[in-house]
Amino acid sequence: MTIQTSAILLFARSAHLDARDKGMCGGERFIAELTAQTKLKARRVGLPVFHIDEKSQTGTTFGERLGNAMKSIYDQGIEHLLVIGNDSPDLRTKSLQGAVELLEEGKTVFGPTADGGTYLIGINREHFDFESFILLPWQEKNLFEALLYWTLSVGGRCEVLPSLLDLDAPEDCQNWRSPSRFIASRMCQLLLSFLSVRPILRRVWENPDFDLHVSVPFNKGSPY
């Protein structure tokens, strides 16, 4: 029997809390579908998938909660751990498979987002320094840059994946258009339902040429 040393951690809160903290009240069903689709993509990789939500998280800060979640999985004998959130709908199983391969080659893997965060973090157990990891600027605009420097400080080698959009606020939804509407048809329907209570955002989502100027305070949601 082969002992599995690689795994995927889905670090995501319940749809209720996610919607509340991202200012997406009314979008709980959409967020729940995001989580379900992300979990399905992860399971297709063929590795153990751990979903740790707020009921299982421990720690005061975001860094502590994430670090403790990762440590709990390393403590089960996992050597190569890929961490993802639930808010990047364009993340694909193929990308996860590629990230796992890089991870198993000994590399540290990051998937950056346009706002300076990450949608994916892959760290081998030998490079996981808990004390410094939890002190990184989590949920800040300079997180991705800080992670690169942190990787060098613990002796790791970085591999960076293509950038993806993450949905941290209602306004982010206007920028997301799935490359495969057929595959994501249910998700699109739920998103339209959510945007129906926000007429202007719905108009933008359905019409890419509609000109909307909004000023939105930075709001980095889960997971990073």
N, C-alpha and C positions, 0 to 999 in steps of 0.2 A: 504493500500500500504506500502510495506516494504522499509524503508529508507536505502540505501546502505552506509555503513561506511568503507568499504574496497575498495581498488583500486590498479591498477598496473600502474606504470610510466615507459614507454620506453624512456629512455634518450639517444638519438642517433642522430647524425648529418646526413646530406644528404650524399649519396654515393659518390658524387664528392669530398666533403671536407674530408670525412673519407679516401678515397683512396689517396688523395694528402698528408695528414699528416702522413699516415702510410707507405708511400713509396710504395703504391700498385697501381700506375697509370696503367690503363688498366684493373683493377679489379673492376671497378664501378658496372658492372652488377652483379658480384658475391656478392658484399657488399649490393646492393639493394635487392638481393634475401635473404641474411641473415636477413635484416631488416624485409622483408615481412614475412618470416617464423617465426621469433621471435614474431612479432605482432599477427600472427595466433595462435601460441601456447598460448600466453597470453589471447587472446579473448576466447579460449576454457575453461578457468578457470571459466568464467561466471561473471566476475567483470568488472566494467568500466576500460577501458584502455586509458591512455593519452599518446600520442606520442609528445614529446617536442624536436624539432630540433633547429638548430641555428637561425632560423627565429623567434622563440618564446623565446629564452633564453635571460636573462638579467644578467649583471654582468661583471666584468673585469677578475676575475680569474675563474678557473674551479670550485673551491669550491663555489664561489658566484653564478655561473650559476646553478649548481646542487641544492644548497640550496634554491635559489629563485624558482626554478621549483617545488621543494617539498613543499615549503611554499604555493605556489599558489594553490596546490591541497588540502593541509590541510585546507586552508581558505575556501574551498568549502564544508566543513563539513566532510571530510574524516578523520577517526581516525587511520586506519591501512593502511600503504602505503608500497608497495613492489616496489623497483626500480631495473630495469634491463637494460643492454645494448644490443647491437645487434651483439656482436662478440664472442658469445659462442654457436656454432651450436649444441652442445650436450645437451643443456638445454632442459628439457622436461616439458610438461604441468603438468604431475604428480608431478614433483619436485616443480613447482610453487604452485600447490594446497596444497602440504604439508607445504610449507613455509608460505602460507596464514593462514593455521590452527595454526601454531606456533605463528604467529604474533597476531592472534586474541585471543590467550591465554595469551597475554601480554609480550611475549618474543621478543627480538631483534634478527633478523636472518641475517646471512652472508653466502655467498657462495664464498669461496676463490679460487684464481687462483694460478698456480705454480710460477708466477713471483712476488708474494707478494701483488697483487691487489685483487679485488673482481669482480665477475660477477653478484652478487645479494646482495642487501641491503634492509632489511625490518625493518622499525622503526615505532613505535607507536607515535602518536602525542604528548603524554604526556612526551616522552623521547627525543623529537626533540629540542635540544638547538641550535638554528641557529648560534649564534655568535661563539661558539666553533666548531661547525660542519664544517663551511666553512674554518676554519684554519687548518684542518687536512692535512696531507701530500699527497694530491691528486696527482695521476699519479706518485707516488714514490714507491720504492720497499718495504717500511715498512708500507704501507697503512693499510693492513689487521691487523697487530699487533696494530697499532695506533687506529684502530676502536674498537678493543677489550677493550683497556684501556679507550677509550672515553665512551664506553657503561657503564662501571663500574662507571665512574665519574658522569654520569647523572642518576644513579640509575637503570639501566636496567639489564636484565638477558639475556645472550647470548646463541644462538643455532647456531651451525656451520654445514653447509651442506657439502656433499662431494666436493672435489676440481674438477674443470673442466678446460679444456684448453680454453684460449681465443686467438683470432687471431689478434695480434697487429702489425704484420709485415709480409712481404712475406715469411720469413723463418719459421714462425709459421705454415704455410700451410703444410709444409712437415711432421709435426707431427700429423696433424689431419686426422683421418680415421673414418668416420662415422660408428657407430655400425650397422646402417641400411642403406645400400646403395640404397635399393629400395625406401625407404621413401625420402631420400635426393638425388635422382637421378639427378634432375634438378640442385641442388646446386653443385653436383659433376661435372656435365658437364660444368657449368660455371667456376668452379675452374680450371678444366683442360684447358679451353679456356684461362683463365688468365695466367696459368703456361706455356702455349704454347709459350709465348714471353720470358719465362725464362726457357730454355731447361734443365738446370741442376736441378732446383727445380722440374720440371715436372718429370724428371727421378727418383728423390728421392721419390716423392709422389706415383708414380706407382710401385716402387720397394722398399719395406721397408728394404731390405738387402743391398741396395746401401750405401756405406760409404762416407759421405760428412762431412767435417770439415769446419765450417764457424765461423767467429768471428763477432758477430752482436752487435752494441751498444744498450744499453737498451732503449726501445722506448715504453713507456706505452701509448697506445692509448685510445680512448673512450670506455666505459664511465668513468672508474675509473683507 
